[in-house]
Structures are given as C-alpha cells and as structure tokens.
Amino acid sequence: MIPVKSCCICDEEVTLKASDEDFRLFHCSSCGHYSCWHKELKLPENYDVQDAGAEFLESLAATRIRQGARIVEEVLKKESNPSVLDYGCGRGFFLQACQRRNVKPLLGADLSQLAVDAVRKMGVEALLLDKETSSLNALTKIQPSVVSFLDVIEHLTLDEIAATFQQLKTSFPDSLKSWVIKVPVCSGILFRASLLFFRLGFKNPLKQLLQVGTDPPHRHYFSKGSLSLLMRRFGLEPSKSWGEPDFEAASFSKRLRFKNSAASLAGLFVGHFLHFAAVGLGAEDSCVTIFSLRGLQ
C-alpha cells in the first residue's frame, strides 16, 4: 500500500503527478515541493558498487569539480580559513576542489567504505558513518567551521535529515557556522522536460532523474522555497544562493549513456542547447545555498 500524505515540508495537500509500478511522484502546490515514494529494492550495501559506467563517471566528475570550485570560492568569501566537513563525500569530488584552493583541514564522512577509502587515498581524513553513530566529535580532532551536503539530503527521509543535523550540532556545537547545501530543484530545465516526456509516454528520463531502481534514490525534488522552509526548522537561514547546471554540455551524451556515434552527436547538440537555455532562463537543475545558524548571519 502506498500512503498519500500531506506535504512533508508544509503539511498542505499533495497531488500525484507521475507514477508507475516502481515509484509515485507527489507535488505540493503550496510550497512547490516534490516528494517521491519508491518501491523497496534489495541492492548492495555500498551504493557506489552499483555500475554507473566509466564515461558517465567521467562526465559526472567534471560537473561536480566545476560546481565544487564555485562553492569553495563562495565559502572563502565568508571565511578566510575554513575547515570543511563534506558529509556524504562520495568519491571526493568536492574535497578535490578544496585541495586545489589549499583549504584545510578537510574531513570527509560517508556510509560507504569504498568512498571512505577513496578519500583517504587523497590524503584526507575520512569517517565511516553508520546509523548508530551519535557523535562525530569523538572520532576526529578536526573542528569544522563549514559542513557541506552536496547531493545528499534529497536521498534522505525528513527524519533522517533531522537526526543528521542534530548529530552535527551536538558534535560540533562551537565550531560549526556555515552549512552548504546543494539539491536538485523542480524549476530546472531537465526536471521540467522529463516530467513533460513522462506525460507523453517516455518514462526513462524522469525515472533516471529520480534514480528509480537505485539505492538510495531521490526522495525529494525541492523548490527554492521548500528548501528554505525546511532549513528554518533547524535554525538555519540562507545567506547566499545560486543555480548550477547539473551537466556539462560537451559530455551530455555520456551522462545519458549514448553509445553510437549518431546518438552521441545528437546528445552534443541537445546538451549545448539545454545548457544555454538553463543558464539563460535561470532554470539550472541544482540550487546551492549557504546557510548560517540563526543569529550568526
């Protein structure tokens, strides 16, 4: 049975926007938030064991490092010598961007042993998280002033987000000042186009965006308003926000896993068109916001 509830952000009524046997996508017209129910799957414990393909990862790395470079510059405008905890560090793309700007100390944290091992090979301290971890302070001597959640909270339930944020506030009550959060947004050109294609009978683009059939999938697509509403529950106020294209125009076909030359050429054209449209219309597919604890703006 699939529960249809009120909006998890503002408690207003939601409507079903897309569905099949694997997922249900609900929308709140009040705050703009999309929430997604996924059918349970039995998948590997290490999420990064799931096969993504070398070309896909190459394209993804280029996007994440480009985005990371901008984030680092914005963080440095607020704080000249930040210490950074990248929560859900994955393959360490953001930490690489920090290293290029000589930001230190750095600390990664992730549920995946493979991710932790990869970050440690970069010369960065990394913590292996588990659901029983109540405090990080006892696991490291680093006292971060900045914590980043880049492409993380959209995978979590609201209870998991609340528990994680409380864990961090408890672990680093004196040092932690800025929270950098990057999420996919429903105003983005890829989300809008994929939802339209789904209504026309082409399901795969939307299911790929929602990461249906992977673990963890996307449970949320935020509006800029719904993200701020959620963060205010935790005493966080936005201080800087901007949109980010979530793909590279030149390697768009790799993100779509096109194999033959004709499809790749078409993907190159579509990638440049979508990138130009997203930036020109302010319809980037990700939003990055730097939040400060209330009273520290």
C-alpha positions as CSV (number, residue, x, y, z in Angstrom):
1,M,0.0,0.0,0.0
2,I,1.3,3.4,-1.0
3,P,0.4,6.2,1.5
4,V,-0.6,9.5,0.1
5,K,0.1,12.1,2.7
6,S,0.3,15.8,3.1
7,C,3.4,17.7,2.1
8,C,6.4,16.7,4.2
9,I,7.6,20.3,4.2
10,C,4.5,22.5,4.8
11,D,1.7,19.9,5.6
12,E,-0.5,21.1,2.7
13,E,-2.3,18.7,0.3
14,V,-0.3,17.0,-2.4
15,T,-1.3,15.7,-5.8
16,L,0.0,12.7,-7.8
17,K,2.0,13.9,-10.8
18,A,3.6,10.8,-12.2
19,S,3.7,7.1,-11.3
20,D,4.3,3.5,-12.5
21,E,4.9,0.2,-10.7
22,D,8.2,1.4,-9.3
23,F,7.5,4.9,-8.0
24,R,5.0,7.6,-7.2
25,L,5.8,11.4,-7.5
26,F,3.7,13.8,-5.5
27,H,3.6,17.6,-5.7
28,C,2.6,20.3,-3.3
29,S,1.2,23.4,-5.0
30,S,1.6,25.4,-1.8
31,C,5.4,25.3,-1.4
32,G,6.3,23.7,-4.7
33,H,8.0,20.6,-3.2
34,Y,8.0,17.2,-4.9
35,S,8.3,14.1,-2.9
36,C,8.8,10.6,-4.3
37,W,7.8,7.1,-3.0
38,H,10.0,4.3,-4.3
39,K,9.4,0.5,-4.3
40,E,11.8,-1.2,-2.0
41,L,14.8,-2.9,-3.6
42,K,17.5,-5.3,-2.4
43,L,20.7,-3.6,-3.5
44,P,24.4,-3.6,-2.5
45,E,25.3,-2.1,0.9
46,N,27.9,0.1,-0.8
47,Y,25.9,2.4,-3.0
48,D,28.9,3.2,-5.2
49,V,29.2,-0.5,-6.1
50,Q,26.3,0.0,-8.5
51,D,27.6,0.1,-12.0
52,A,27.5,3.7,-13.4
53,G,29.9,3.3,-16.3
54,A,33.3,4.9,-16.8
55,E,32.1,7.6,-19.3
56,F,29.2,8.6,-17.0
57,L,31.5,8.9,-14.0
58,E,34.0,11.0,-16.1
59,S,31.3,13.4,-17.1
60,L,29.9,13.5,-13.5
61,A,33.3,14.2,-12.1
62,A,33.8,17.2,-14.4
63,T,30.4,18.6,-13.3
64,R,31.0,18.1,-9.6
65,I,34.5,19.6,-9.6
66,R,33.3,22.6,-11.6
67,Q,30.5,23.1,-9.1
68,G,32.8,22.5,-6.2
69,A,35.2,25.2,-7.4
70,R,32.4,27.8,-7.3
71,I,31.3,26.7,-3.8
72,V,34.9,26.9,-2.5
73,E,35.2,30.5,-3.8
74,E,31.9,31.5,-2.1
75,V,32.9,29.8,1.2
76,L,36.2,31.7,1.1
77,K,34.4,35.0,0.7
78,K,32.7,34.3,4.0
79,E,35.6,32.8,5.9
80,S,39.3,33.2,5.0
81,N,40.5,29.9,6.7
82,P,37.6,27.5,6.8
83,S,37.8,23.9,8.0
84,V,35.4,21.8,6.0
85,L,33.5,18.6,6.7
86,D,32.0,17.1,3.5
87,Y,29.1,15.0,4.7
88,G,28.3,12.3,2.2
89,C,31.6,12.9,0.5
90,G,31.2,10.1,-2.1
91,R,34.1,9.9,-4.5
92,G,35.6,13.1,-3.0
93,F,35.0,15.5,-5.9
94,F,34.3,18.5,-3.6
95,L,37.2,17.7,-1.4
96,Q,39.4,17.7,-4.6
97,A,38.1,21.2,-5.3
98,C,39.0,22.3,-1.7
99,Q,42.5,20.8,-2.1
100,R,43.1,22.8,-5.3
101,R,42.5,26.0,-3.2
102,N,44.6,24.7,-0.3
103,V,41.6,24.7,2.0
104,K,42.5,22.7,5.2
105,P,41.9,20.9,7.4
106,L,39.4,18.7,5.4
107,L,37.3,15.9,6.7
108,G,35.1,13.5,4.7
109,A,32.3,11.3,6.0
110,D,30.2,8.7,4.3
111,L,28.3,5.5,4.8
112,S,30.3,3.7,2.1
113,Q,33.6,2.0,3.0
114,L,34.7,2.4,-0.7
115,A,34.0,6.1,-0.5
116,V,35.9,6.5,2.7
117,D,38.9,4.5,1.3
118,A,39.0,6.7,-1.8
119,V,39.0,9.9,0.2
120,R,41.8,8.6,2.5
121,K,43.9,7.9,-0.6
122,M,43.6,11.6,-1.4
123,G,45.3,12.3,1.9
124,V,42.1,13.5,3.6
125,E,40.8,12.2,6.9
126,A,37.5,10.4,6.4
127,L,35.0,8.9,8.8
128,L,32.9,5.8,8.2
129,L,29.4,6.5,9.3
130,D,26.7,4.1,10.5
131,K,23.2,4.5,11.8
132,E,24.4,4.1,15.3
133,T,26.8,6.9,15.2
134,S,25.5,9.6,17.6
135,S,28.5,11.9,17.8
136,L,31.4,12.6,15.4
137,N,33.4,14.7,17.8
138,A,34.9,11.6,19.5
139,L,36.0,10.2,16.1
140,T,38.1,13.2,14.9
141,K,40.2,16.1,16.2
142,I,39.1,18.4,13.4
143,Q,36.5,21.0,14.4
144,P,34.9,22.0,11.1
145,S,33.5,25.5,10.6
146,V,31.7,24.5,7.4
147,V,29.7,21.4,6.6
148,S,28.7,20.6,3.1
149,F,25.7,18.4,2.0
150,L,26.1,18.2,-1.8
151,D,23.6,16.0,-3.5
152,V,22.8,14.3,-0.2
153,I,19.6,15.4,1.6
154,E,17.4,14.6,-1.4
155,H,18.2,11.0,-0.7
156,L,17.1,11.1,2.9
157,T,13.7,11.0,4.7
158,L,12.9,14.0,6.8
159,D,13.5,12.0,10.0
160,E,17.0,11.1,8.7
161,I,17.7,14.8,7.8
162,A,16.6,15.9,11.3
163,A,18.7,13.2,13.0
164,T,21.8,14.0,10.9
165,F,21.6,17.8,11.6
166,Q,21.1,17.2,15.3
167,Q,24.1,14.9,15.3
168,L,26.3,17.6,13.8
169,K,25.0,20.3,16.1
170,T,25.8,18.1,19.0
171,S,29.2,17.0,17.7
172,F,30.5,20.5,16.9
173,P,28.5,23.0,18.9
174,D,31.2,25.7,19.0
175,S,32.9,25.5,15.6
176,L,30.2,24.9,13.0
177,K,29.0,28.1,11.5
178,S,28.1,27.6,7.8
179,W,26.1,24.8,6.1
180,V,26.4,24.5,2.3
181,I,23.5,22.5,0.8
182,K,23.1,21.6,-2.8
183,V,19.9,20.0,-4.0
184,P,18.1,19.3,-7.3
185,V,15.3,21.7,-7.9
186,C,12.0,21.3,-9.8
187,S,12.4,24.6,-11.6
188,G,15.3,23.1,-13.6
189,I,15.1,22.5,-17.3
190,L,15.8,18.8,-17.1
191,F,13.2,18.1,-14.5
192,R,10.5,20.1,-16.4
193,A,11.4,18.4,-19.7
194,S,11.5,14.9,-18.1
195,L,8.1,15.4,-16.5
196,L,6.6,16.5,-19.8
197,F,8.2,13.5,-21.6
198,F,6.7,11.2,-18.9
199,R,3.2,12.5,-19.7
200,L,3.9,11.8,-23.4
201,G,4.8,8.2,-22.6
202,F,8.6,8.5,-22.4
203,K,9.3,7.3,-18.9
204,N,13.0,6.8,-18.7
205,P,14.2,10.5,-18.5
206,L,12.2,11.2,-15.3
207,K,13.0,7.8,-13.8
208,Q,16.7,8.4,-14.4
209,L,16.5,11.9,-12.7
210,L,14.7,10.4,-9.7
211,Q,17.2,7.5,-9.7
212,V,14.4,4.9,-9.6
213,G,15.8,1.4,-9.1
214,T,18.9,2.6,-7.3
215,D,19.7,2.9,-3.7
216,P,19.4,5.5,-2.3
217,P,17.0,7.1,-4.8
218,H,15.9,10.7,-4.9
219,R,13.1,11.1,-2.3
220,H,12.8,14.9,-2.9
221,Y,12.9,17.5,-5.6
222,F,13.0,20.8,-3.9
223,S,11.7,24.2,-4.8
224,K,13.9,27.1,-3.6
225,G,11.1,28.0,-1.2
226,S,10.7,24.5,0.2
227,L,14.4,24.2,0.9
228,S,14.4,27.4,2.9
229,L,11.3,26.3,4.8
230,L,12.9,23.0,5.7
231,M,16.2,24.6,6.8
232,R,14.4,27.1,9.1
233,R,13.1,24.1,11.1
234,F,16.7,23.6,12.1
235,G,17.5,27.2,12.9
236,L,19.3,27.8,9.6
237,E,18.9,31.0,7.5
238,P,20.0,31.4,3.9
239,S,22.9,33.9,3.3
240,K,23.8,33.1,-0.4
241,S,22.1,31.1,-3.1
242,W,22.7,30.4,-6.8
243,G,21.8,28.0,-9.5
244,E,24.1,25.4,-11.1
245,P,23.8,23.5,-14.4
246,D,23.9,19.8,-13.4
247,F,25.7,18.6,-16.5
248,E,28.4,19.6,-19.0
249,A,27.2,20.5,-22.4
250,A,30.1,18.8,-24.2
251,S,29.6,15.4,-22.4
252,F,25.8,15.4,-22.1
253,S,25.6,12.2,-24.2
254,K,27.9,10.4,-21.7
255,R,25.5,11.3,-18.9
256,L,22.7,9.8,-21.0
257,R,24.9,6.7,-21.7
258,F,24.6,7.1,-25.5
259,K,26.8,4.5,-27.3
260,N,26.5,5.0,-31.1
261,S,28.0,8.0,-32.9
262,A,24.7,9.4,-34.2
263,A,23.1,9.4,-30.8
264,S,26.3,11.0,-29.3
265,L,26.2,13.7,-31.9
266,A,22.6,14.4,-31.2
267,G,23.4,14.4,-27.4
268,L,26.1,17.0,-28.0
269,F,23.7,19.3,-29.8
270,V,21.0,18.8,-27.2
271,G,23.5,19.3,-24.3
272,H,24.6,22.7,-25.6
273,F,21.0,23.8,-26.3
274,L,19.8,22.8,-22.8
275,H,22.9,24.3,-21.1
276,F,22.3,27.6,-22.9
277,A,18.6,27.6,-22.1
278,A,19.1,26.7,-18.5
279,V,21.6,29.5,-17.8
280,G,19.7,32.0,-20.0
281,L,16.3,31.3,-18.3
282,G,17.6,30.8,-14.8
283,A,16.4,27.2,-15.0
284,E,19.5,25.4,-13.7
285,D,18.8,22.0,-12.3
286,S,20.6,22.4,-9.0
287,C,20.5,25.1,-6.3
288,V,23.4,25.7,-3.9
289,T,22.6,27.6,-0.8
290,I,25.0,28.7,2.1
291,F,23.1,28.7,5.3
292,S,24.1,30.2,8.7
293,L,22.9,29.3,12.1
294,R,20.2,31.8,13.1
295,G,22.0,34.8,14.9
296,L,25.3,34.2,13.1
297,Q,24.4,35.7,9.6
